[in-house]
Amino acid sequence: MAATRRPWLGLDLGYGAPISSHGPLGYAAVTGRDLRETLATIARFGTIRNDAMQWTCTATADGLTMHAAERAELGAGPVRAFVIDTVLGAVVRIVETAIGQVPASLRVDLPFAAPPWREQYRRFGVELRFDQPAFAFHVGAADLVAPCIGADAKAHA
């Protein structure tokens, strides 16, 4: 991050990674039936790609929350923020690829203070809340039924 003079390098790397870089997880996520299945796939098999976080999906009154439990001790500084930013960018890219757009209701909770370069997060077009207790993605019920562009039950299986 220091060498590139981009403290937001995690955002660039995560969002810039093509679906193929996530291997079977990436392909399974974008071939699901709908956004709900995409998020459930990420939650169920996410540790195949990154075992620093364990994901759970929970139905809420207004949709679904995909919550990360941190399994690795990353500290409270730039390493943790880098890992979370990378995962944020990757998940947004997977979701956008799966359904063709970023869902209007997508909201992301980040467990750290807003950095001085917080405008870099705006590229994703999602509501962000800093200083939250945990890293989580929230999606409204109407967006969960958005069909995946590449839906393919056999490929998904």
C-alpha positions as CSV (number, residue, x, y, z in Angstrom):
1,M,0.0,0.0,0.0
2,A,2.8,2.4,0.8
3,A,4.7,1.5,-2.4
4,T,1.7,2.2,-4.6
5,R,0.6,5.2,-2.5
6,R,-2.9,3.7,-2.5
7,P,-4.0,2.8,1.0
8,W,-7.2,1.6,-0.7
9,L,-5.2,-1.1,-2.6
10,G,-7.4,-3.9,-1.1
11,L,-10.5,-2.4,-2.8
12,D,-8.6,-2.3,-6.1
13,L,-7.4,-5.9,-5.8
14,G,-10.7,-7.4,-4.7
15,Y,-12.8,-5.7,-7.3
16,G,-10.3,-6.2,-10.0
17,A,-10.1,-10.0,-9.5
18,P,-12.0,-11.8,-12.3
19,I,-14.5,-14.5,-11.3
20,S,-12.1,-17.2,-12.5
21,S,-9.6,-16.1,-9.8
22,H,-12.0,-17.4,-7.2
23,G,-12.0,-20.9,-8.8
24,P,-15.0,-23.2,-8.2
25,L,-16.5,-20.8,-5.6
26,G,-16.6,-18.0,-8.2
27,Y,-18.2,-20.2,-10.8
28,A,-20.7,-21.6,-8.4
29,A,-21.7,-18.1,-7.1
30,V,-22.4,-16.7,-10.6
31,T,-24.4,-19.7,-11.8
32,G,-26.9,-19.7,-9.0
33,R,-30.6,-19.2,-9.6
34,D,-30.8,-15.8,-8.0
35,L,-28.9,-13.4,-5.7
36,R,-30.1,-15.2,-2.6
37,E,-28.4,-18.4,-3.9
38,T,-25.3,-16.5,-4.9
39,L,-24.9,-15.1,-1.3
40,A,-25.7,-18.5,0.2
41,T,-23.0,-20.1,-2.0
42,I,-20.5,-17.5,-0.9
43,A,-21.4,-18.0,2.8
44,R,-21.3,-21.8,2.6
45,F,-18.1,-22.2,0.6
46,G,-16.3,-18.9,1.2
47,T,-13.6,-20.5,3.4
48,I,-12.4,-22.5,0.3
49,R,-11.2,-19.1,-1.0
50,N,-10.4,-17.3,2.2
51,D,-10.3,-19.0,5.5
52,A,-9.7,-15.8,7.4
53,M,-13.5,-15.4,7.6
54,Q,-16.5,-17.7,8.2
55,W,-19.7,-16.5,6.6
56,T,-23.3,-17.0,7.7
57,C,-26.5,-15.9,6.0
58,T,-29.4,-14.9,8.2
59,A,-32.9,-14.0,7.1
60,T,-34.0,-10.7,8.4
61,A,-37.3,-8.9,8.5
62,D,-36.4,-6.9,5.4
63,G,-34.1,-9.4,3.5
64,L,-30.9,-11.1,4.3
65,T,-27.6,-10.4,6.1
66,M,-24.4,-12.2,5.2
67,H,-22.1,-11.8,8.3
68,A,-18.4,-12.5,8.6
69,A,-16.9,-14.0,11.7
70,E,-13.2,-13.3,11.7
71,R,-11.3,-16.6,12.1
72,A,-7.8,-15.1,11.9
73,E,-6.2,-12.6,14.2
74,L,-5.5,-9.7,11.9
75,G,-5.1,-7.0,14.5
76,A,-6.9,-3.7,14.4
77,G,-4.7,-1.9,11.9
78,P,-4.0,-1.7,8.2
79,V,-3.6,-5.5,7.7
80,R,-7.2,-6.1,8.9
81,A,-8.6,-3.2,6.8
82,F,-6.7,-4.5,3.7
83,V,-8.2,-8.0,4.1
84,I,-11.7,-6.7,4.7
85,D,-11.4,-4.2,1.8
86,T,-10.2,-7.0,-0.5
87,V,-13.1,-9.2,0.4
88,L,-15.5,-6.2,0.1
89,G,-14.3,-5.5,-3.5
90,A,-14.5,-9.2,-4.4
91,V,-18.0,-9.8,-3.1
92,V,-19.3,-6.7,-4.8
93,R,-17.7,-7.8,-8.1
94,I,-19.2,-11.3,-7.7
95,V,-22.6,-10.0,-7.0
96,E,-22.4,-7.5,-9.8
97,T,-21.3,-10.2,-12.3
98,A,-24.0,-12.6,-11.1
99,I,-27.0,-10.3,-11.5
100,G,-25.6,-7.6,-13.9
101,Q,-25.6,-4.7,-11.4
102,V,-25.1,-3.8,-7.8
103,P,-28.4,-4.2,-6.0
104,A,-29.9,-0.9,-4.9
105,S,-30.6,-2.2,-1.4
106,L,-27.0,-3.4,-0.7
107,R,-25.6,-2.0,2.5
108,V,-22.2,-2.9,3.9
109,D,-21.1,-2.7,7.6
110,L,-17.4,-2.2,8.1
111,P,-15.8,-2.8,11.5
112,F,-13.3,0.1,11.4
113,A,-13.4,3.9,11.3
114,A,-13.8,5.7,8.0
115,P,-10.3,6.3,6.6
116,P,-9.3,9.7,5.2
117,W,-9.6,8.2,1.7
118,R,-13.2,7.1,2.3
119,E,-14.3,8.5,-1.1
120,Q,-12.7,5.4,-2.7
121,Y,-15.6,3.3,-1.4
122,R,-18.1,5.3,-3.4
123,R,-17.1,3.5,-6.6
124,F,-19.3,0.5,-5.5
125,G,-22.4,2.5,-5.2
126,V,-23.5,1.0,-1.9
127,E,-24.4,2.4,1.4
128,L,-21.5,2.0,3.8
129,R,-21.6,2.1,7.6
130,F,-18.2,2.4,9.4
131,D,-17.5,1.7,13.0
132,Q,-19.9,-1.3,13.1
133,P,-19.5,-4.3,15.4
134,A,-18.8,-6.7,12.4
135,F,-18.2,-7.0,8.7
136,A,-21.6,-7.7,7.0
137,F,-23.6,-7.4,3.8
138,H,-27.3,-6.6,4.0
139,V,-29.6,-7.0,1.0
140,G,-33.3,-6.2,0.8
141,A,-35.9,-8.9,0.0
142,A,-36.8,-7.4,-3.4
143,D,-33.2,-7.7,-4.6
144,L,-32.7,-11.3,-3.3
145,V,-34.9,-12.6,-6.1
146,A,-32.9,-10.9,-8.9
147,P,-32.0,-13.7,-11.3
148,C,-28.4,-14.5,-12.1
149,I,-27.5,-13.8,-15.7
150,G,-25.6,-17.0,-16.0
151,A,-28.0,-19.2,-14.0
152,D,-27.2,-22.8,-14.8
153,A,-28.4,-25.5,-12.3
154,K,-25.9,-28.1,-13.5
155,A,-22.9,-25.8,-13.5
156,H,-24.0,-24.5,-10.1
157,A,-24.3,-28.0,-8.6
